């Protein structure tokens, strides 16, 4: 548990920097983060299953400009890590476990937005000396402030993530032990309901006929694949 947490923490923190600090290459999207965390911890299927839930549910709320969106990158890292750790210790259905981990960690998306604000405040204190270094064309000092900003953001995320992963894995592991097996099928069905809600939310923001058509085609195709395979 501790080994996995300290392994996932640095990876998740580096991916978290993609949200605002550096890159913005979309590798901070939940479906990517969940898959990478799952691959690193040896269970890509569980990580991907968690990432899909966060991705679809918050797809219409990207962090643009000064808007601090719910931090699904932070929540996805923690949730995927917890789910993979628990599944390595107990045999439990992937979709059911992904949903339980998602429900446990969903509030962390709002905690993560507070971390975003904290990072911005910390970096704001470096803004004036950084601007002065730019005016003076002091390249080494500019590079130093740039490195310090990345290290500060990384450490804030890492120090917050690791203990939450450890505690969350302990809580979910014990919760799974008392969960009735007869209700596992209910969790699997509920897992499929979350992406549906996300798709409906997307349609609510884009009620064009073509969007509705594509949604219905995808829904029918999914049902057919499920029935055939």
C-alpha positions as CSV (number, residue, x, y, z in Angstrom):
1,X,0.0,0.0,0.0
2,X,2.7,2.5,1.0
3,X,4.9,1.5,-1.9
4,X,2.1,2.0,-4.4
5,X,1.1,5.3,-2.9
6,X,4.7,6.7,-3.1
7,X,4.9,5.4,-6.7
8,X,1.7,6.9,-7.8
9,X,2.2,10.2,-6.0
10,X,5.1,11.5,-8.1
11,X,3.5,10.3,-11.4
12,X,0.2,11.9,-10.5
13,X,1.9,15.1,-9.4
14,X,3.8,15.4,-12.7
15,X,0.6,14.8,-14.7
16,X,-1.1,17.4,-12.5
17,X,1.3,20.1,-13.6
18,X,-0.1,19.7,-17.1
19,X,-3.3,21.4,-16.0
20,X,-1.9,24.9,-15.7
21,X,1.9,25.0,-15.0
22,X,3.5,23.4,-18.0
23,X,2.6,21.7,-21.3
24,X,-1.2,21.6,-21.3
25,X,-0.9,18.6,-23.6
26,X,-4.1,17.1,-22.3
27,X,-2.2,14.3,-20.5
28,X,-3.9,15.6,-17.3
29,X,-7.3,14.5,-18.6
30,X,-8.8,11.8,-16.2
31,X,-9.0,9.1,-18.8
32,X,-5.2,9.5,-19.5
33,X,-4.3,9.9,-15.9
34,X,-6.3,6.8,-14.8
35,X,-4.7,4.7,-17.5
36,X,-1.2,5.8,-16.7
37,X,-1.6,5.3,-13.0
38,X,-3.1,1.9,-13.6
39,X,-0.3,0.9,-16.0
40,X,2.4,2.1,-13.5
41,X,0.7,0.1,-10.6
42,X,0.1,-3.0,-12.8
43,X,-3.6,-2.8,-13.5
44,X,-4.5,-0.6,-16.4
45,X,-8.1,-1.8,-16.7
46,X,-9.0,-0.6,-13.2
47,X,-7.2,2.7,-13.7
48,X,-9.0,3.2,-17.0
49,X,-12.4,2.3,-15.6
50,X,-11.9,5.0,-12.9
51,X,-10.7,7.6,-15.4
52,X,-13.7,7.2,-17.6
53,X,-16.1,8.2,-14.8
54,X,-14.2,11.4,-14.0
55,X,-13.7,12.2,-17.7
56,X,-17.2,11.9,-18.9
57,X,-18.9,13.5,-15.8
58,X,-16.7,16.7,-16.0
59,X,-16.0,16.9,-19.7
60,X,-17.8,20.3,-20.1
61,X,-15.8,22.0,-17.3
62,X,-12.3,22.5,-18.5
63,X,-9.9,24.9,-16.6
64,X,-9.9,27.9,-19.0
65,X,-8.4,31.2,-18.1
66,X,-9.1,32.2,-14.5
67,X,-11.8,29.7,-14.0
68,X,-10.7,27.1,-11.4
69,X,-12.7,24.0,-12.4
70,X,-13.1,20.9,-10.2
71,X,-9.7,19.2,-10.2
72,X,-10.5,15.9,-11.8
73,X,-6.8,15.2,-12.4
74,X,-6.1,15.2,-8.7
75,X,-9.2,13.1,-7.9
76,X,-8.5,10.7,-10.8
77,X,-5.0,10.0,-9.6
78,X,-6.1,9.3,-6.0
79,X,-9.1,7.3,-7.1
80,X,-7.3,5.2,-9.6
81,X,-4.5,4.5,-7.2
82,X,-6.9,3.5,-4.4
83,X,-8.9,1.2,-6.7
84,X,-5.8,-0.6,-8.1
85,X,-4.3,-1.0,-4.6
86,X,-7.5,-2.5,-3.2
87,X,-8.0,-4.8,-6.2
88,X,-4.5,-6.2,-5.8
89,X,-5.5,-7.2,-2.3
90,X,-9.0,-8.5,-2.9
91,X,-10.8,-10.1,-5.8
92,X,-13.6,-7.7,-6.7
93,X,-15.3,-6.7,-10.0
94,X,-13.5,-4.0,-11.8
95,X,-16.5,-1.8,-12.6
96,X,-18.0,-2.2,-9.1
97,X,-14.7,-1.3,-7.5
98,X,-14.1,1.6,-9.9
99,X,-17.6,3.1,-9.0
100,X,-16.9,2.7,-5.2
101,X,-13.5,4.4,-5.5
102,X,-15.1,7.1,-7.7
103,X,-17.8,7.8,-5.1
104,X,-15.3,7.9,-2.3
105,X,-12.9,10.3,-4.1
106,X,-15.4,12.5,-6.0
107,X,-15.2,15.3,-3.3
108,X,-11.5,15.4,-3.9
109,X,-12.1,17.2,-7.2
110,X,-13.2,20.2,-5.1
111,X,-10.3,19.8,-2.7
112,X,-8.0,19.8,-5.7
113,X,-9.5,23.2,-6.9
114,X,-8.4,24.6,-3.5
115,X,-4.9,23.3,-4.2
116,X,-5.0,25.1,-7.6
117,X,-5.8,28.3,-5.7
118,X,-3.1,27.7,-3.2
119,X,-0.5,27.1,-5.9
120,X,-1.6,30.3,-7.7
121,X,-1.2,32.3,-4.4
122,X,2.3,30.8,-3.9
123,X,3.3,31.5,-7.4
124,X,1.9,35.0,-7.2
125,X,4.5,35.8,-4.6
126,X,7.2,35.0,-7.1
127,X,5.6,37.2,-9.8
128,X,7.3,40.5,-8.9
129,X,10.9,39.2,-8.6
130,X,10.4,37.1,-11.7
131,X,9.2,40.2,-13.6
132,X,12.2,42.1,-12.4
133,X,14.5,39.3,-13.5
134,X,12.9,39.4,-17.0
135,X,13.3,43.1,-17.3
136,X,17.0,42.8,-16.2
137,X,17.4,40.0,-18.7
138,X,18.8,37.8,-16.0
139,X,18.3,34.4,-17.7
140,X,19.7,32.3,-14.8
141,X,17.4,34.0,-12.3
142,X,14.4,33.6,-14.6
143,X,15.2,29.9,-15.1
144,X,15.5,29.6,-11.3
145,X,12.0,31.1,-10.6
146,X,10.5,28.9,-13.3
147,X,12.0,25.8,-11.7
148,X,10.9,26.9,-8.3
149,X,7.4,27.4,-9.5
150,X,7.2,23.9,-10.9
151,X,8.8,22.3,-7.8
152,X,6.4,24.2,-5.5
153,X,3.4,23.0,-7.4
154,X,4.7,19.5,-7.6
155,X,5.4,19.3,-3.8
156,X,2.0,20.7,-2.9
157,X,0.3,18.1,-5.0
158,X,2.6,15.2,-3.9
159,X,2.4,15.9,-0.2
160,X,-1.4,16.1,-0.4
161,X,-1.9,13.0,-2.6
162,X,0.2,10.4,-0.9
163,X,-1.5,10.3,2.6
164,X,-5.0,10.5,1.0
165,X,-4.2,7.5,-1.2
166,X,-3.0,5.5,1.9
167,X,-6.0,6.4,4.0
168,X,-8.4,5.9,1.1
169,X,-7.0,2.5,0.3
170,X,-7.3,1.4,3.9
171,X,-10.9,2.7,4.1
172,X,-12.1,1.2,0.8
173,X,-10.3,-2.1,1.5
174,X,-12.2,-2.6,4.7
175,X,-15.4,-1.4,3.2
176,X,-15.2,-4.0,0.4
177,X,-14.9,-6.8,3.0
178,X,-18.4,-6.1,4.3
179,X,-20.0,-5.3,1.0
180,X,-22.6,-7.9,0.2
181,X,-21.8,-9.9,-3.0
182,X,-25.4,-9.8,-3.9
183,X,-25.2,-6.0,-4.5
184,X,-22.2,-6.1,-6.8
185,X,-24.4,-6.3,-9.9
186,X,-26.1,-3.2,-8.7
187,X,-22.8,-1.4,-8.6
188,X,-21.9,-2.5,-12.1
189,X,-25.2,-1.2,-13.4
190,X,-24.7,2.1,-11.5
191,X,-21.2,2.4,-13.1
192,X,-22.8,2.5,-16.6
193,X,-25.3,5.2,-15.4
194,X,-22.5,7.7,-14.7
195,X,-21.2,8.0,-18.3
196,X,-24.9,8.3,-19.4
197,X,-25.4,11.3,-17.1
198,X,-22.2,12.8,-18.5
199,X,-23.4,12.3,-22.1
200,X,-26.7,13.9,-21.2
201,X,-24.9,16.8,-19.6
202,X,-23.0,17.3,-22.9
203,X,-26.2,17.2,-24.9
204,X,-27.8,19.8,-22.6
205,X,-25.0,22.2,-23.6
206,X,-25.2,21.3,-27.3
207,X,-28.7,20.5,-28.5
208,X,-28.0,20.3,-32.2
209,X,-29.7,17.6,-34.1
210,X,-26.4,16.0,-35.2
211,X,-25.2,15.7,-31.6
212,X,-28.4,13.9,-30.6
213,X,-28.1,11.6,-33.7
214,X,-24.5,10.7,-32.9
215,X,-25.4,10.0,-29.2
216,X,-28.3,7.7,-30.2
217,X,-26.1,5.9,-32.7
218,X,-23.4,5.4,-30.0
219,X,-26.0,4.2,-27.5
220,X,-27.5,1.7,-29.8
221,X,-24.1,0.4,-31.0
222,X,-23.0,0.0,-27.3
223,X,-26.1,-2.0,-26.5
224,X,-25.6,-4.2,-29.5
225,X,-22.0,-4.9,-28.7
226,X,-23.0,-5.7,-25.1
227,X,-25.7,-8.2,-26.3
228,X,-23.4,-9.8,-29.0
229,X,-20.2,-10.1,-27.0
